[in-house]
Amino acid sequence: MIPIKPFSLLDTVTILSILMTVGLLVMAGVINDGVALVGVGTMALSTCTASFSAWWRPKLVKRQVKSKVPGGSIVIKTRGGGFIVVKGDESVIRELYTGMDACDYIIKDVKRQWLLAASTLFLMISVIMFSNSSQRMQIAIGAAYFILNILYWLLALLVPPHNIWDMSRYRVQREEYEFHGNTLTDALWVAIQYTGQTEWVTRSHIMPNTRFWNQWLQEAQEALDKNPRAWDAGEGRNKLMNEAKEECERMPMPASKIFQDREDENEDEEDRSRPAKMKGGEVLLDGRK
């Protein structure tokens, strides 16, 4: 389980919200505003109850067998056509990338629903109490919650997640690579060099399953075994695509195309057989221009 950093900005805002709630309670007690005192208390109970009902932890995938296994790796294809190669311990790869995105709630279904209902009830009571409190307390409560909302909004907008979550249990080592290509094939070839194999390309359906692309993968594997630096992936792709284009040009016309051409010829003959009529200097065929 990945915890929150002990002294993050989220903890600071949370402590500030607690202090503001205590200050509102003290202010309501000093000016003898019992209605506002009850309203602030029920609002705090509503927030605590809702947060407690939403207490969860990620449901991680764990290996049932404790035998030693070799290190694992995974390739992530981005929407922009790039590839992210992650190498690491098999248990870490399984935990971070191959598990289901599921939440394990500490409070189970029925109890969680009761807590949510209680939170809603406390919220309704606090709203009623706030509307009947004194003007000074209404201004103070409105300003306090306005400031808190702004702080939480700025926290979600400006603070990156790695400044909140404690990722110290994972040791990340980035490898820099000078990439000079600008095509998907070039990026794929770099990913193949990092993984040291081409089987995952076929399994993940990144490339079309055609004879020419399979031949490109075969050439990539041969270059990987001999001298990867000496092989130009883009040039090999262009050579195979030109061969595919020449082969397509030598192929006979498909039957569907022949039938379509014959239908077009029949329609032209029917149009020529219709009597032509002159109207206003325009030639009409059966009343159509």
HELIX and SHEET records of a PDB file:
HELIX    1   1 LEU A    9  VAL A   30  1                                  22    
HELIX    2   2 GLY A   34  SER A   53  1                                  20    
HELIX    3   3 GLU A   90  ILE A   93  1                                   4    
HELIX    4   4 ARG A   94  THR A   98  3                                   5    
HELIX    5   5 ASP A  109  SER A  131  1                                  23    
HELIX    6   6 GLN A  135  LEU A  158  1                                  24    
HELIX    7   7 PRO A  161  ASN A  163  5                                   3    
HELIX    8   8 LEU A  184  THR A  195  1                                  12    
HELIX    9   9 GLU A  199  ARG A  203  1                                   5    
HELIX   10  10 ARG A  211  ASP A  225  1                                  15    
HELIX   11  11 PRO A  228  ALA A  230  5                                   3    
HELIX   12  12 ALA A  233  ARG A  250  1                                  18    
HELIX   13  13 ALA A  255  SER A  273  1                                  19    
SHEET    1   A 2 TRP A  56  PRO A  58  0                                        
SHEET    2   A 2 CYS A 103  TYR A 105 -1                                        
SHEET    1   B 2 GLY A  72  LYS A  77  0                                        
SHEET    2   B 2 PHE A  83  GLY A  88 -1                                        
SHEET    1   C 2 ALA A 276  LYS A 279  0                                        
SHEET    2   C 2 GLU A 282  LEU A 285 -1                                        
END                                                                             
